[in-house]
Structures are given as structure tokens and as C-alpha cells.
Amino acid sequence: MATNRERFEEFYQKNKGFTAFYGALANMLELSGSEFAIFYTINAYGEGCAQRDVCELCMLSKQTVSSGIDSMEEKGYVTLKAGKGRLLEIYLTNKGRKVMDEKIALVSAAEDRAYAKLSKNEQEELNRLMGKFLDALHGNA
């Protein structure tokens, strides 16, 4: 019978597999990890999202996201516009929309197909357990 530590190590390896999968995917799409995260956030939240949204959704530092945005501006993928207060909102250029349509939308569709292989109950249980585990790590459980 496996110990708590052994079961955790199995979980940890699977979690690292997610990280490796998305890193390889970004590389295959010829995007840096931060560029992929920014596109991913825009896909999830819509244009006009802020750098803060990317940091929160993808759990990246402000510096990492800022560097990614700078790179994407240089490549002509995004423009920034003043938002509320000091917020800068991220908008896709035509070139950025092409990347979104040709690359990021495919990722989203693949995730949807994979998630749909789980029953509704399995999806809810997976989300519940991941949330419970995160809360426990943060000392909230």
C-alpha cells in the first residue's frame, strides 16, 4: 500500500507533466512561455484584459508578464491602451488575431476535447479536489 508521500509524488509528477506539456506546446507554437500565457489569458478573458489578469490566471510575476507584453508589442501581436486608473489593457493587432485564430484556438479546442472525456461528476470532483489541495497548501483548510 502506498504512503501519503508516495501518492503525493505521483500527483507531483502528473502536475509537472502539465507544466512540461504547456512548455513544449508554447515552444511548438513558436511562442515564449509568457507570450503563450498572454494569448491564453486574452482567449479566456477577452481583449482589454490587463497585465494583472495574466499574472493572476497564469500565476506569473509582473516582471515576466511585462517582458512578454514588450516582446509581443515588438512582434506586432498586441497594443496597449490606457484603462481604468493606471491599468493598461491588452488588445490584439491583426497579426495577433491571426496567431489567436490559428494557434491558441486549437489549444483551447484540444483542452475542451480532453476535459469532455471526463464525466460532469469527474470534472466537478477534479476541480473540487484541486481547489481543496490548493487551499490546504495556502493554509486555508
MARLOLUM-501190 format. One record per atom (N, C-alpha, C, CB): residue number from 1; atom name; y, x, z. Coordinates in Angstrom, 3 decimals, padded with zeros to 6 digits. Each point is the difference from the previous one (the first is absolute). Glycine has a CB too. Layout:
<atoms>
ATOM,NUM,CA,Y,X,Z
...
</atoms>
This chain:
<atoms>
ATOM,1,N,-001.180,000.839,000.000
ATOM,1,CA,001.180,-000.839,000.000
ATOM,1,C,001.240,000.882,000.000
ATOM,1,CB,-001.240,-001.836,001.213
ATOM,2,N,002.217,001.486,-002.066
ATOM,2,CA,001.209,000.808,-000.141
ATOM,2,C,000.916,-000.181,001.213
ATOM,2,CB,-000.168,-000.193,-002.508
ATOM,3,N,000.873,001.274,002.841
ATOM,3,CA,000.975,-000.042,001.097
ATOM,3,C,001.339,-000.525,-000.535
ATOM,3,CB,-001.161,001.945,001.182
ATOM,4,N,002.060,-002.276,-000.250
ATOM,4,CA,001.356,-000.398,-000.401
ATOM,4,C,000.642,001.058,-000.891
ATOM,4,CB,000.235,-001.302,002.129
ATOM,5,N,-000.394,002.572,-001.730
ATOM,5,CA,000.604,001.106,-000.754
ATOM,5,C,-000.583,000.062,-001.411
ATOM,5,CB,000.359,001.286,002.144
ATOM,6,N,-001.664,-001.426,-002.268
ATOM,6,CA,-000.640,000.053,-001.327
ATOM,6,C,000.445,-001.170,-000.875
ATOM,6,CB,-001.981,001.163,001.017
ATOM,7,N,002.099,-002.345,-000.440
ATOM,7,CA,000.476,-001.155,-000.773
ATOM,7,C,001.458,000.196,-000.412
ATOM,7,CB,-001.610,-001.499,001.232
ATOM,8,N,002.396,002.073,-000.307
ATOM,8,CA,001.393,000.271,-000.348
ATOM,8,C,000.086,001.019,-001.127
ATOM,8,CB,000.686,-000.519,002.353
ATOM,9,N,-001.490,001.557,-002.295
ATOM,9,CA,000.013,001.018,-001.066
ATOM,9,C,-000.326,-000.620,-001.357
ATOM,9,CB,-000.680,001.748,001.674
ATOM,10,N,-000.246,-002.694,-001.694
ATOM,10,CA,-000.322,-000.703,-001.244
ATOM,10,C,001.223,-000.786,-000.495
ATOM,10,CB,-002.435,-000.168,000.704
ATOM,11,N,003.090,-000.542,000.218
ATOM,11,CA,001.215,-000.736,-000.344
ATOM,11,C,001.073,000.953,-000.519
ATOM,11,CB,-000.549,-001.733,001.740
ATOM,12,N,000.732,002.848,-001.031
ATOM,12,CA,001.017,000.980,-000.366
ATOM,12,C,-000.235,000.538,-001.409
ATOM,12,CB,000.250,000.612,002.415
ATOM,13,N,-001.494,-000.309,-002.732
ATOM,13,CA,-000.331,000.502,-001.334
ATOM,13,C,000.299,-001.047,-001.076
ATOM,13,CB,-001.777,001.458,001.014
ATOM,14,N,001.487,-002.700,-000.736
ATOM,14,CA,000.303,-001.068,-000.955
ATOM,14,C,001.510,-000.127,-000.178
ATOM,14,CB,-002.115,-001.220,000.649
ATOM,15,N,002.849,001.316,000.448
ATOM,15,CA,001.457,-000.065,-000.070
ATOM,15,C,000.555,001.166,-000.818
ATOM,15,CB,000.052,-001.161,002.233
ATOM,16,N,-000.588,002.347,-002.015
ATOM,16,CA,000.417,001.175,-000.787
ATOM,16,C,-000.332,-000.207,-001.470
ATOM,16,CB,-000.354,001.496,001.993
ATOM,17,N,-000.717,-002.243,-002.263
ATOM,17,CA,-000.351,-000.322,-001.382
ATOM,17,C,001.082,-000.825,-000.677
ATOM,17,CB,-002.403,000.077,000.630
ATOM,18,N,003.037,-000.994,000.106
ATOM,18,CA,001.121,-000.759,-000.558
ATOM,18,C,001.141,000.930,-000.384
ATOM,18,CB,-000.649,-001.985,001.388
ATOM,19,N,000.978,002.891,-000.472
ATOM,19,CA,001.082,000.940,-000.247
ATOM,19,C,-000.295,000.851,-001.228
ATOM,19,CB,000.519,000.040,002.451
ATOM,20,N,-001.735,000.472,-002.530
ATOM,20,CA,-000.391,000.824,-001.147
ATOM,20,C,000.008,-000.813,-001.292
ATOM,20,CB,-001.399,001.422,001.520
ATOM,21,N,000.925,-002.660,-001.460
ATOM,21,CA,-000.033,-000.858,-001.180
ATOM,21,C,001.407,-000.213,-000.552
ATOM,21,CB,-002.057,-001.138,000.888
ATOM,22,N,002.993,000.765,-000.013
ATOM,22,CA,001.359,-000.270,-000.467
ATOM,22,C,000.718,001.278,-000.433
ATOM,22,CB,000.082,-001.976,001.526
ATOM,23,N,-000.375,003.097,-000.897
ATOM,23,CA,000.562,001.272,-000.444
ATOM,23,C,-000.478,000.372,-001.390
ATOM,23,CB,000.121,000.728,002.366
ATOM,24,N,-001.422,-000.882,-002.598
ATOM,24,CA,-000.562,000.286,-001.327
ATOM,24,C,000.544,-000.981,-001.043
ATOM,24,CB,-002.090,000.913,001.083
ATOM,25,N,002.255,-002.154,-000.681
ATOM,25,CA,000.527,-001.012,-000.908
ATOM,25,C,001.434,000.334,-000.410
ATOM,25,CB,-001.492,-001.721,001.065
ATOM,26,N,002.328,002.088,-000.109
ATOM,26,CA,001.379,000.394,-000.321
ATOM,26,C,-000.004,001.176,-000.967
ATOM,26,CB,000.787,-000.811,002.252
ATOM,27,N,-001.639,001.791,-001.975
ATOM,27,CA,-000.107,001.168,-000.873
ATOM,27,C,-000.430,-000.400,-001.408
ATOM,27,CB,-000.561,001.411,001.991
ATOM,28,N,-000.426,-002.293,-002.083
ATOM,28,CA,-000.483,-000.469,-001.298
ATOM,28,C,001.110,-000.727,-000.766
ATOM,28,CB,-002.325,-000.201,000.950
ATOM,29,N,003.190,-000.505,-000.228
ATOM,29,CA,001.110,-000.726,-000.621
ATOM,29,C,001.208,000.902,-000.263
ATOM,29,CB,-000.793,-002.069,001.148
ATOM,30,N,000.632,003.352,-000.826
ATOM,30,CA,001.040,001.009,-000.178
ATOM,30,C,001.242,-000.318,000.825
ATOM,30,CB,-000.871,000.434,-002.294
ATOM,31,N,000.623,-000.856,003.548
ATOM,31,CA,001.066,-000.289,000.950
ATOM,31,C,-000.260,000.793,001.273
ATOM,31,CB,000.353,-002.321,-000.973
ATOM,32,N,000.715,002.701,001.645
ATOM,32,CA,-000.182,000.604,001.321
ATOM,32,C,-000.392,-001.111,000.969
ATOM,32,CB,001.696,001.855,-000.488
ATOM,33,N,-002.165,-001.467,001.654
ATOM,33,CA,-000.364,-000.997,000.991
ATOM,33,C,001.181,-000.879,000.394
ATOM,33,CB,-001.747,001.552,000.829
ATOM,34,N,002.931,-000.946,-000.664
ATOM,34,CA,001.172,-000.789,000.383
ATOM,34,C,000.457,-000.897,-001.143
ATOM,34,CB,000.688,001.818,001.576
ATOM,35,N,-000.775,-001.352,-002.812
ATOM,35,CA,000.356,-000.847,-001.150
ATOM,35,C,-000.943,-001.205,-000.072
ATOM,35,CB,000.883,002.021,-001.258
ATOM,36,N,-002.178,-001.761,001.444
ATOM,36,CA,-000.964,-001.092,-000.006
ATOM,36,C,000.340,-001.004,001.101
ATOM,36,CB,-001.776,001.544,-000.920
ATOM,37,N,002.102,-001.050,002.115
ATOM,37,CA,000.336,-000.873,001.127
ATOM,37,C,001.228,-000.856,-000.306
ATOM,37,CB,-000.983,001.690,001.568
ATOM,38,N,001.954,-001.110,-002.231
ATOM,38,CA,001.219,-000.742,-000.337
ATOM,38,C,-000.313,-001.083,-001.019
ATOM,38,CB,001.402,002.033,000.475
ATOM,39,N,-002.141,-001.683,-001.519
ATOM,39,CA,-000.411,-001.025,-000.969
ATOM,39,C,-000.817,-001.090,000.694
ATOM,39,CB,-000.006,001.725,-001.847
ATOM,40,N,-000.893,-001.318,002.714
ATOM,40,CA,-000.877,-000.935,000.707
ATOM,40,C,000.825,-000.986,000.825
ATOM,40,CB,-001.812,001.749,000.084
ATOM,41,N,002.838,-001.234,000.599
ATOM,41,CA,000.861,-000.849,000.819
ATOM,41,C,000.810,-000.960,-000.857
ATOM,41,CB,000.124,001.814,001.705
ATOM,42,N,000.416,-001.319,-002.801
ATOM,42,CA,000.747,-000.879,-000.900
ATOM,42,C,-000.922,-001.093,-000.527
ATOM,42,CB,001.541,001.897,-000.647
ATOM,43,N,-002.779,-001.540,000.341
ATOM,43,CA,-000.970,-000.993,-000.470
ATOM,43,C,-000.258,-001.057,001.081
ATOM,43,CB,-001.070,001.746,-001.484
ATOM,44,N,001.010,-001.325,002.740
ATOM,44,CA,-000.287,-000.916,001.109
ATOM,44,C,001.220,-000.824,000.405
ATOM,44,CB,-001.728,001.605,000.795
ATOM,45,N,002.898,-000.972,-000.697
ATOM,45,CA,001.195,-000.657,000.545
ATOM,45,C,000.971,-000.481,-001.079
ATOM,45,CB,-000.251,001.428,002.009
ATOM,46,N,000.126,-000.877,-003.212
ATOM,46,CA,000.934,-000.354,-001.060
ATOM,46,C,001.154,000.986,-000.076
ATOM,46,CB,-000.622,-002.391,000.290
ATOM,47,N,001.306,002.354,-001.405
ATOM,47,CA,001.149,000.886,-000.171
ATOM,47,C,001.076,-000.353,001.015
ATOM,47,CB,-000.516,000.261,-002.452
ATOM,48,N,001.287,000.734,002.810
ATOM,48,CA,001.030,-000.193,001.001
ATOM,48,C,-000.474,000.358,001.390
ATOM,48,CB,000.951,-001.773,-001.411
ATOM,49,N,-002.212,002.219,001.527
ATOM,49,CA,-000.469,000.437,001.308
ATOM,49,C,000.733,001.296,000.351
ATOM,49,CB,-002.295,-001.094,-000.338
ATOM,50,N,002.289,001.410,001.609
ATOM,50,CA,000.725,001.170,000.487
ATOM,50,C,-000.958,001.133,000.333
ATOM,50,CB,001.794,-001.493,000.895
ATOM,51,N,-001.230,002.687,-000.748
ATOM,51,CA,-000.784,001.170,000.390
ATOM,51,C,-000.762,-000.302,001.292
ATOM,51,CB,001.677,001.547,-001.111
ATOM,52,N,-001.048,-002.235,002.040
ATOM,52,CA,-000.627,-000.362,001.270
ATOM,52,C,-001.291,-000.800,-000.229
ATOM,52,CB,002.272,-000.012,001.094
ATOM,53,N,-002.260,-000.884,-002.109
ATOM,53,CA,-001.187,-000.803,-000.303
ATOM,53,C,-001.165,000.901,-000.417
ATOM,53,CB,001.475,-001.926,-000.698
ATOM,54,N,-001.173,002.942,-000.106
ATOM,54,CA,-001.041,000.937,-000.443
ATOM,54,C,-000.549,000.753,001.210
ATOM,54,CB,001.109,000.248,-002.274
ATOM,55,N,-000.215,000.217,003.130
ATOM,55,CA,-000.425,000.736,001.206
ATOM,55,C,-000.930,-000.853,000.843
ATOM,55,CB,002.152,001.286,-000.002
ATOM,56,N,-001.793,-002.562,000.202
ATOM,56,CA,-000.793,-000.885,000.854
ATOM,56,C,-001.332,-000.369,-000.633
ATOM,56,CB,002.111,-000.889,000.944
ATOM,57,N,-002.102,000.494,-002.217
ATOM,57,CA,-001.235,-000.438,-000.652
ATOM,57,C,-000.993,001.144,-000.154
ATOM,57,CB,001.302,-001.745,-001.210
ATOM,58,N,-000.802,002.904,000.834
ATOM,58,CA,-000.888,001.126,-000.317
ATOM,58,C,-000.100,001.025,001.118
ATOM,58,CB,000.572,-000.342,-002.369
ATOM,59,N,000.151,000.114,003.458
ATOM,59,CA,-000.026,000.894,001.155
ATOM,59,C,000.317,001.442,-000.402
ATOM,59,CB,-001.683,-001.506,001.090
ATOM,60,N,002.788,001.638,-001.826
ATOM,60,CA,000.475,001.309,-000.422
ATOM,60,C,001.346,000.284,000.655
ATOM,60,CB,-001.235,-000.205,-002.198
ATOM,61,N,001.559,001.489,002.340
ATOM,61,CA,001.274,000.371,000.606
ATOM,61,C,001.150,-000.319,-000.957
ATOM,61,CB,-001.142,001.818,001.333
ATOM,62,N,002.317,-001.974,-000.753
ATOM,62,CA,001.204,-000.261,-000.797
ATOM,62,C,000.237,001.145,-000.991
ATOM,62,CB,001.002,-001.327,001.913
ATOM,63,N,-001.247,002.559,-001.475
ATOM,63,CA,000.197,001.167,-000.850
ATOM,63,C,-000.949,-000.029,-001.199
ATOM,63,CB,000.743,001.316,002.006
ATOM,64,N,-002.001,-001.660,-001.783
ATOM,64,CA,-000.980,-000.073,-001.087
ATOM,64,C,000.401,-001.061,-001.011
ATOM,64,CB,-001.803,000.763,001.563
ATOM,65,N,002.200,-001.920,-001.066
ATOM,65,CA,000.393,-001.095,-000.893
ATOM,65,C,001.277,000.357,-000.747
ATOM,65,CB,-001.082,-001.665,001.540
ATOM,66,N,002.033,002.268,-000.846
ATOM,66,CA,001.253,000.402,-000.640
ATOM,66,C,-000.256,000.988,-001.135
ATOM,66,CB,001.209,-000.370,002.168
ATOM,67,N,-002.093,001.333,-001.924
ATOM,67,CA,-000.350,000.970,-001.053
ATOM,67,C,-000.670,-000.697,-001.178
ATOM,67,CB,-000.260,001.794,001.738
ATOM,68,N,-000.607,-002.762,-001.452
ATOM,68,CA,-000.663,-000.765,-001.057
ATOM,68,C,000.994,-000.792,-000.827
ATOM,68,CB,-002.026,-000.146,001.422
ATOM,69,N,002.989,-000.483,-000.749
ATOM,69,CA,001.021,-000.768,-000.714
ATOM,69,C,000.833,000.923,-000.877
ATOM,69,CB,000.074,-001.684,001.868
ATOM,70,N,000.308,002.846,-001.330
ATOM,70,CA,000.763,000.970,-000.794
ATOM,70,C,-000.771,000.396,-001.251
ATOM,70,CB,001.096,000.854,002.089
ATOM,71,N,-002.381,-000.581,-001.933
ATOM,71,CA,-000.848,000.377,-001.139
ATOM,71,C,-000.072,-001.131,-001.022
ATOM,71,CB,-001.345,001.500,001.502
ATOM,72,N,001.196,-002.725,-001.007
ATOM,72,CA,-000.103,-001.147,-000.906
ATOM,72,C,001.316,-000.269,-000.727
ATOM,72,CB,-001.742,-000.977,001.501
ATOM,73,N,002.863,001.250,-000.822
ATOM,73,CA,001.303,-000.130,-000.671
ATOM,73,C,000.116,001.037,-001.118
ATOM,73,CB,001.051,-000.867,002.136
ATOM,74,N,-001.465,002.102,-001.849
ATOM,74,CA,000.054,001.071,-000.993
ATOM,74,C,-000.865,-000.315,-001.219
ATOM,74,CB,000.420,001.632,001.843
ATOM,75,N,-001.554,-002.275,-001.609
ATOM,75,CA,-000.908,-000.360,-001.091
ATOM,75,C,000.431,-001.275,-000.717
ATOM,75,CB,-001.839,001.107,001.250
ATOM,76,N,002.854,-001.777,-000.715
ATOM,76,CA,000.496,-001.212,-000.624
ATOM,76,C,-000.814,-001.240,000.307
ATOM,76,CB,000.869,001.430,-001.759
ATOM,77,N,-001.596,-001.436,002.892
ATOM,77,CA,-000.830,-001.148,000.375
ATOM,77,C,000.760,-001.038,000.824
ATOM,77,CB,-001.966,001.511,-000.045
ATOM,78,N,002.924,-001.047,000.855
ATOM,78,CA,000.718,-000.912,000.893
ATOM,78,C,001.491,000.314,000.014
ATOM,78,CB,-002.060,-000.233,001.409
ATOM,79,N,002.808,-000.759,-000.964
ATOM,79,CA,001.407,000.181,000.339
ATOM,79,C,000.197,-000.588,001.396
ATOM,79,CB,000.758,-000.096,-002.461
ATOM,80,N,000.265,000.550,003.128
ATOM,80,CA,000.316,-000.488,001.330
ATOM,80,C,001.317,-000.766,-000.060
ATOM,80,CB,-001.239,001.934,001.080
ATOM,81,N,001.286,-003.031,-000.341
ATOM,81,CA,001.216,-000.801,000.098
ATOM,81,C,000.286,-000.272,001.466
ATOM,81,CB,-000.418,-001.058,-002.263
ATOM,82,N,001.701,000.975,002.596
ATOM,82,CA,000.400,-000.277,001.376
ATOM,82,C,-000.504,-001.376,000.410
ATOM,82,CB,002.042,001.462,-000.253
ATOM,83,N,-002.612,-001.520,001.448
ATOM,83,CA,-000.468,-001.260,000.570
ATOM,83,C,000.814,-000.325,001.237
ATOM,83,CB,-002.320,000.393,-000.896
ATOM,84,N,001.727,-001.121,001.814
ATOM,84,CA,000.684,-000.365,001.241
ATOM,84,C,000.223,001.234,000.862
ATOM,84,CB,-001.031,-002.291,-000.085
ATOM,85,N,002.201,002.390,000.647
ATOM,85,CA,000.305,001.137,000.864
ATOM,85,C,-000.118,001.304,-000.764
ATOM,85,CB,-000.809,-001.287,001.978
ATOM,86,N,000.024,002.188,-001.422
ATOM,86,CA,-000.189,001.305,-000.640
ATOM,86,C,-001.269,000.067,-000.837
ATOM,86,CB,001.237,001.019,001.883
ATOM,87,N,-001.938,-002.152,-002.011
ATOM,87,CA,-001.256,-000.008,-000.743
ATOM,87,C,000.219,000.233,-001.484
ATOM,87,CB,-000.942,-001.544,001.695
ATOM,88,N,000.071,002.328,-002.260
ATOM,88,CA,-000.044,000.150,-001.453
ATOM,88,C,-001.244,-000.713,-000.491
ATOM,88,CB,001.243,002.225,000.059
ATOM,89,N,-001.067,-003.084,-001.034
ATOM,89,CA,-001.112,-000.763,-000.552
ATOM,89,C,-000.533,000.692,-001.241
ATOM,89,CB,000.964,-002.131,000.914
ATOM,90,N,-002.277,002.054,-001.104
ATOM,90,CA,-000.680,000.693,-001.092
ATOM,90,C,-000.283,-000.996,-001.123
ATOM,90,CB,-001.038,001.662,001.618
ATOM,91,N,001.454,-001.295,-002.821
ATOM,91,CA,-000.236,-000.839,-001.180
ATOM,91,C,-000.648,000.836,-001.094
ATOM,91,CB,001.974,-001.469,000.582
ATOM,92,N,-002.886,000.857,-001.306
ATOM,92,CA,-000.672,000.677,-001.107
ATOM,92,C,000.888,000.018,-001.239
ATOM,92,CB,-002.227,-000.700,000.924
ATOM,93,N,002.148,001.795,-001.647
ATOM,93,CA,000.593,000.071,-001.329
ATOM,93,C,-001.040,-000.539,-000.980
ATOM,93,CB,001.482,002.016,000.612
ATOM,94,N,-001.141,-002.079,-001.878
ATOM,94,CA,-000.992,-000.422,-001.009
ATOM,94,C,-001.203,000.938,000.005
ATOM,94,CB,001.840,-000.975,-001.420
ATOM,95,N,-001.571,002.264,001.560
ATOM,95,CA,-001.086,000.990,000.052
ATOM,95,C,-000.872,-000.221,001.243
ATOM,95,CB,001.449,001.664,-001.243
ATOM,96,N,-000.829,-001.984,002.367
ATOM,96,CA,-000.735,-000.275,001.226
ATOM,96,C,-000.819,-001.277,-000.108
ATOM,96,CB,001.775,001.179,001.279
ATOM,97,N,-001.232,-002.194,-001.954
ATOM,97,CA,-000.749,-001.256,-000.187
ATOM,97,C,-001.242,000.246,-000.855
ATOM,97,CB,002.139,-001.329,000.195
ATOM,98,N,-002.006,002.228,-001.146
ATOM,98,CA,-001.156,000.326,-000.853
ATOM,98,C,-001.113,000.630,000.849
ATOM,98,CB,001.532,000.340,-002.004
ATOM,99,N,-001.175,000.572,002.889
ATOM,99,CA,-000.983,000.611,000.903
ATOM,99,C,-000.613,-001.081,000.892
ATOM,99,CB,001.273,002.201,-000.024
ATOM,100,N,-000.424,-003.095,000.537
ATOM,100,CA,-000.484,-001.079,000.863
ATOM,100,C,-001.004,-000.870,-000.756
ATOM,100,CB,002.185,000.009,001.269
ATOM,101,N,-001.835,-000.394,-002.478
ATOM,101,CA,-000.859,-000.885,-000.789
ATOM,101,C,-001.286,000.673,-000.468
ATOM,101,CB,002.043,-001.184,-000.726
ATOM,102,N,-001.951,002.453,000.376
ATOM,102,CA,-001.152,000.695,-000.585
ATOM,102,C,-000.893,000.674,001.034
ATOM,102,CB,001.370,000.355,-002.015
ATOM,103,N,-000.832,-000.023,003.164
ATOM,103,CA,-000.783,000.763,000.972
ATOM,103,C,-000.170,-000.720,001.338
ATOM,103,CB,000.819,002.058,-001.105
ATOM,104,N,000.268,-002.409,001.722
ATOM,104,CA,-000.056,-000.557,001.353
ATOM,104,C,-000.650,-001.378,000.004
ATOM,104,CB,002.054,001.295,000.597
ATOM,105,N,-001.768,-002.094,-001.600
ATOM,105,CA,-000.609,-001.339,-000.079
ATOM,105,C,-001.521,000.099,-000.101
ATOM,105,CB,002.081,-000.878,-001.111
ATOM,106,N,-002.578,001.930,000.457
ATOM,106,CA,-001.448,000.202,-000.100
ATOM,106,C,-000.607,000.318,001.367
ATOM,106,CB,000.292,000.815,-002.361
ATOM,107,N,000.427,-000.036,003.152
ATOM,107,CA,-000.459,000.336,001.351
ATOM,107,C,-000.083,-001.269,000.839
ATOM,107,CB,001.031,002.305,-000.170
ATOM,108,N,000.019,-003.103,000.100
ATOM,108,CA,000.045,-001.246,000.764
ATOM,108,C,-001.147,-000.931,-000.407
ATOM,108,CB,002.502,000.226,000.204
ATOM,109,N,-002.752,-000.321,-001.487
ATOM,109,CA,-001.092,-000.858,-000.486
ATOM,109,C,-001.354,000.521,000.483
ATOM,109,CB,001.371,-000.599,-002.028
ATOM,110,N,-001.560,001.914,002.033
ATOM,110,CA,-001.265,000.585,000.480
ATOM,110,C,-000.170,-000.263,001.498
ATOM,110,CB,000.128,001.792,-001.784
ATOM,111,N,000.946,-001.679,002.550
ATOM,111,CA,-000.071,-000.303,001.436
ATOM,111,C,-000.370,-001.467,000.213
ATOM,111,CB,001.721,001.788,000.484
ATOM,112,N,-001.100,-002.670,-001.264
ATOM,112,CA,-000.292,-001.433,000.125
ATOM,112,C,-001.470,-000.287,-000.300
ATOM,112,CB,002.371,-000.531,-000.646
ATOM,113,N,-002.899,001.178,-000.388
ATOM,113,CA,-001.413,-000.209,-000.350
ATOM,113,C,-000.916,000.502,001.113
ATOM,113,CB,000.574,000.212,-002.439
ATOM,114,N,-000.253,000.958,002.977
ATOM,114,CA,-000.827,000.567,001.068
ATOM,114,C,000.065,-000.856,001.258
ATOM,114,CB,000.378,002.287,-000.941
ATOM,115,N,000.808,-002.741,001.308
ATOM,115,CA,000.164,-000.811,001.208
ATOM,115,C,-000.690,-001.346,-000.157
ATOM,115,CB,002.178,001.143,000.473
ATOM,116,N,-002.180,-001.664,-001.701
ATOM,116,CA,-000.637,-001.296,-000.273
ATOM,116,C,-001.516,000.068,000.152
ATOM,116,CB,001.869,-000.543,-001.560
ATOM,117,N,-002.440,001.740,001.586
ATOM,117,CA,-001.441,000.135,000.213
ATOM,117,C,-000.382,-000.312,001.445
ATOM,117,CB,-000.077,001.721,-001.812
ATOM,118,N,001.076,-001.746,002.683
ATOM,118,CA,-000.219,-000.405,001.388
ATOM,118,C,000.238,-001.501,000.093
ATOM,118,CB,000.702,002.288,000.892
ATOM,119,N,-001.478,-002.953,-000.056
ATOM,119,CA,000.243,-001.427,000.223
ATOM,119,C,001.323,-000.161,000.746
ATOM,119,CB,-002.499,-000.496,000.056
ATOM,120,N,003.018,-000.708,-000.035
ATOM,120,CA,001.226,-000.268,000.740
ATOM,120,C,-000.165,000.406,001.463
ATOM,120,CB,000.548,-001.894,-001.570
ATOM,121,N,-001.691,001.564,002.161
ATOM,121,CA,-000.261,000.368,001.397
ATOM,121,C,-000.045,001.518,000.181
ATOM,121,CB,-001.274,-002.140,000.293
ATOM,122,N,000.659,002.841,-001.239
ATOM,122,CA,-000.057,001.462,000.078
ATOM,122,C,001.403,000.606,-000.130
ATOM,122,CB,-002.332,-000.043,-000.970
ATOM,123,N,003.141,-000.504,000.068
ATOM,123,CA,001.374,000.483,-000.152
ATOM,123,C,000.771,-000.176,001.301
ATOM,123,CB,-000.056,-000.565,-002.449
ATOM,124,N,-000.045,-000.621,003.037
ATOM,124,CA,000.704,-000.277,001.248
ATOM,124,C,-000.501,000.898,001.122
ATOM,124,CB,000.337,-002.365,-000.732
ATOM,125,N,-001.641,002.585,000.800
ATOM,125,CA,-000.581,000.845,001.047
ATOM,125,C,000.415,001.458,-000.188
ATOM,125,CB,-001.950,-001.576,000.187
ATOM,126,N,001.934,002.051,-001.413
ATOM,126,CA,000.441,001.369,-000.282
ATOM,126,C,001.446,000.179,000.440
ATOM,126,CB,-001.598,000.151,-001.946
ATOM,127,N,002.461,-001.074,001.562
ATOM,127,CA,001.409,000.087,000.368
ATOM,127,C,000.184,-000.093,001.519
ATOM,127,CB,000.614,-001.015,-002.217
ATOM,128,N,-001.353,000.114,002.853
ATOM,128,CA,000.096,-000.166,001.451
ATOM,128,C,-000.422,001.278,000.717
ATOM,128,CB,-000.446,-002.459,-000.250
ATOM,129,N,-000.678,003.013,-000.160
ATOM,129,CA,-000.515,001.196,000.668
ATOM,129,C,000.898,001.214,-000.227
ATOM,129,CB,-002.307,-000.911,-000.261
ATOM,130,N,002.820,001.066,-000.957
ATOM,130,CA,000.914,001.121,-000.257
ATOM,130,C,001.263,-000.139,000.844
ATOM,130,CB,-000.896,000.212,-002.346
ATOM,131,N,001.412,-001.433,002.444
ATOM,131,CA,001.170,-000.240,000.835
ATOM,131,C,-000.269,000.275,001.465
ATOM,131,CB,000.741,-001.690,-001.633
ATOM,132,N,-001.883,001.247,002.104
ATOM,132,CA,-000.383,000.222,001.401
ATOM,132,C,-000.136,001.493,000.289
ATOM,132,CB,-001.188,-002.220,000.034
ATOM,133,N,000.576,002.954,-000.966
ATOM,133,CA,-000.178,001.429,000.192
ATOM,133,C,001.353,000.718,000.005
ATOM,133,CB,-002.261,-000.143,-001.099
ATOM,134,N,003.151,-000.223,000.167
ATOM,134,CA,001.335,000.610,-000.034
ATOM,134,C,000.762,-000.279,001.294
ATOM,134,CB,000.039,-000.245,-002.502
ATOM,135,N,-000.126,-001.008,002.973
ATOM,135,CA,000.664,-000.339,001.265
ATOM,135,C,-000.543,000.863,001.130
ATOM,135,CB,000.354,-002.361,-000.796
ATOM,136,N,-001.662,002.552,000.839
ATOM,136,CA,-000.609,000.819,001.053
ATOM,136,C,000.468,001.445,-000.084
ATOM,136,CB,-001.994,-001.504,-000.010
ATOM,137,N,002.119,002.022,-001.198
ATOM,137,CA,000.488,001.384,-000.158
ATOM,137,C,001.433,000.143,000.511
ATOM,137,CB,-001.504,000.288,-001.991
ATOM,138,N,002.291,-001.323,001.762
ATOM,138,CA,001.403,000.021,000.448
ATOM,138,C,000.135,-000.369,001.478
ATOM,138,CB,000.703,-000.594,-002.326
ATOM,139,N,-001.815,000.310,002.965
ATOM,139,CA,000.024,-000.334,001.420
ATOM,139,C,000.425,-001.419,000.287
ATOM,139,CB,000.477,002.345,000.428
ATOM,140,N,-000.573,-003.222,-001.435
ATOM,140,CA,000.432,-001.392,000.165
ATOM,140,C,-001.151,-000.945,000.298
ATOM,140,CB,001.868,000.480,-001.537
ATOM,141,N,-003.056,000.039,001.664
ATOM,141,CA,-001.150,-000.915,000.234
ATOM,141,C,-000.679,000.333,001.314
ATOM,141,CB,-000.353,-000.244,-002.477
</atoms>
